[in-house]
């Protein structure tokens, strides 16, 4: 049996995330009992905009001084971030080969309101899996464990400030001529530019 892995849930996860998912797709634990980590991919995605890499951040409601479990973190709608994110995605990918093919299913996530970040991220993960035509089997953690000796643990290693341990072969990006190739962006960058070929890249 293949070695299992434990993953956090991210907002429109990176290409690295899905590369690791595919290595473990039949034996995955999703972490839902950790404390929420700021400045991580849990509420952040990076896309290729006309001006280069652009962070899209889902604002969350400020909790009490006590640590908040990731499954209890609520999304803030104090400003219209969904509209901003969708406009950014359109500006960045409207001219890509496959944006129009996927946009009708994706736009729902920028119109409907979700209360909890965890639920939002999980449904986005399921949508990305459908776009990629991959099936993954996962369960949830029951309690927080600092280490999982028997599993590959990606809760800390996949992070905006960490250099991935895999290399990324260039593929066509809309603004590559202007900004050069930018590796390991959100999976939507790969999907909008490569469409059904995305799974072969991964």
ChimeraX attribute file (.defattr): number of C-alpha atoms within 10 A of each C-alpha:
attribute: neighborCount
match mode: 1-to-1
recipient: residues
	/A:1	5
	/A:2	10
	/A:3	12
	/A:4	19
	/A:5	23
	/A:6	22
	/A:7	23
	/A:8	21
	/A:9	24
	/A:10	22
	/A:11	24
	/A:12	27
	/A:13	25
	/A:14	25
	/A:15	22
	/A:16	21
	/A:17	21
	/A:18	20
	/A:19	16
	/A:20	17
	/A:21	21
	/A:22	14
	/A:23	14
	/A:24	21
	/A:25	19
	/A:26	17
	/A:27	18
	/A:28	22
	/A:29	21
	/A:30	17
	/A:31	23
	/A:32	21
	/A:33	18
	/A:34	18
	/A:35	16
	/A:36	17
	/A:37	15
	/A:38	10
	/A:39	12
	/A:40	17
	/A:41	25
	/A:42	22
	/A:43	24
	/A:44	20
	/A:45	23
	/A:46	23
	/A:47	24
	/A:48	26
	/A:49	20
	/A:50	16
	/A:51	10
	/A:52	17
	/A:53	15
	/A:54	15
	/A:55	17
	/A:56	22
	/A:57	18
	/A:58	18
	/A:59	17
	/A:60	17
	/A:61	12
	/A:62	11
	/A:63	11
	/A:64	7
	/A:65	6
	/A:66	7
	/A:67	11
	/A:68	17
	/A:69	15
	/A:70	20
	/A:71	17
	/A:72	17
	/A:73	19
	/A:74	20
	/A:75	19
	/A:76	18
	/A:77	15
	/A:78	9
	/A:79	9
	/A:80	10
	/A:81	16
	/A:82	20
	/A:83	13
	/A:84	13
	/A:85	16
	/A:86	18
	/A:87	14
	/A:88	19
	/A:89	20
	/A:90	16
	/A:91	13
	/A:92	23
	/A:93	24
	/A:94	16
	/A:95	14
	/A:96	19
	/A:97	15
	/A:98	17
	/A:99	22
	/A:100	13
	/A:101	11
	/A:102	14
	/A:103	15
	/A:104	9
	/A:105	10
	/A:106	14
	/A:107	14
	/A:108	10
	/A:109	15
	/A:110	16
	/A:111	11
	/A:112	8
	/A:113	13
	/A:114	16
	/A:115	14
	/A:116	17
	/A:117	23
	/A:118	25
	/A:119	16
	/A:120	20
	/A:121	21
	/A:122	16
	/A:123	13
	/A:124	19
	/A:125	18
	/A:126	14
	/A:127	15
	/A:128	19
	/A:129	15
	/A:130	11
	/A:131	18
	/A:132	19
	/A:133	12
	/A:134	13
	/A:135	12
	/A:136	14
	/A:137	10
	/A:138	17
	/A:139	12
	/A:140	13
	/A:141	16
	/A:142	11
	/A:143	10
	/A:144	12
	/A:145	10
	/A:146	8
	/A:147	11
	/A:148	11
	/A:149	7
	/A:150	9
	/A:151	16
	/A:152	16
	/A:153	18
	/A:154	16
	/A:155	17
	/A:156	11
	/A:157	13
	/A:158	22
	/A:159	17
	/A:160	15
	/A:161	10
	/A:162	9
	/A:163	11
	/A:164	14
	/A:165	9
	/A:166	10
	/A:167	10
	/A:168	14
	/A:169	10
	/A:170	13
	/A:171	14
	/A:172	13
	/A:173	22
	/A:174	21
	/A:175	19
	/A:176	16
	/A:177	9
	/A:178	10
	/A:179	15
	/A:180	12
	/A:181	17
	/A:182	17
	/A:183	19
	/A:184	23
	/A:185	20
	/A:186	24
	/A:187	23
	/A:188	25
	/A:189	29
	/A:190	25
	/A:191	22
	/A:192	24
	/A:193	20
	/A:194	20
	/A:195	19
	/A:196	15
	/A:197	12
	/A:198	20
	/A:199	18
	/A:200	8
	/A:201	14
	/A:202	17
